[in-house]
Amino acid sequence: MLVIFQEIVRGGFLPRVAVSMDYFDASINRLAAWIIGIRNARKALLAALLEPYAPMRQAEAASDFTTRLALQEENKLLPLGAVWSEFCRRQNVPGDGRWLPQIKSYETAVLVKRA
């Protein structure tokens, strides 16, 4: 999914692309599958948006593949997690490690009664 979002962002196609997803895993509840899938898609989009693509593109255009490779490697350690945590905080949604207990509570309170 990251590669798909990287291509969308790099190509400047974000304003005209709609992405649909279907996360289904019969071994877990649908709500959890949906939340995991959506959160991971958003993280992939965020990673693509944070990528220092302009400098990498300039290096490639100048045939400076050493700089391009260095930027690609440095990109791997950019603070995606910190930006994601701040995004979750600003959206007033639980960050990583904090949403799963709510799903477990929902499973116990609601989903078990449906079975």
Residue, then its C-alpha position, 0 to 999 in steps of 0.5 A: m500500500l505504501v508504494i501505491f500511495q508513494e506513486i499517487v503523491r509523487g505523480g501529483f495525482l492525490p486530488r483526483v484519485a479515490v482509493s477504495m479498500d476491502y479488509f476482510d479476515a474471517s478470523i477476526n471481527r469486521l470492525a477490527a479488520w476495518i480499523i486496522g486496514i484504514r489506520n494502515a492506509r492512512k499511515a501509508l499515505l502519511a509516509a508518502l506525504l512525508e517523503p522528501y520526494a522533491p530533493m530525491r527528484q532533483a538528485e535523480a535529474a542531476s544524475d546524482f544517484t548517490t544523493r538520491l540513495a542517501l535521501q532514500e535511506e535517511n527517509k527510512l528513519l524519519p519520525l513517521g511515528a511521532v507525526w502519526s501520534e500527533f495526527c491521532r491526538r489532533q483528531n481526538v482518536p486513540g493512538d497506536g496501542r490505545w484503540l485495541p482495548q476499546i475494540k475488545s470491550y465492544e466485542t465483549a459488550v456487543l458482538v458476543k451477544r449477536a452470536 
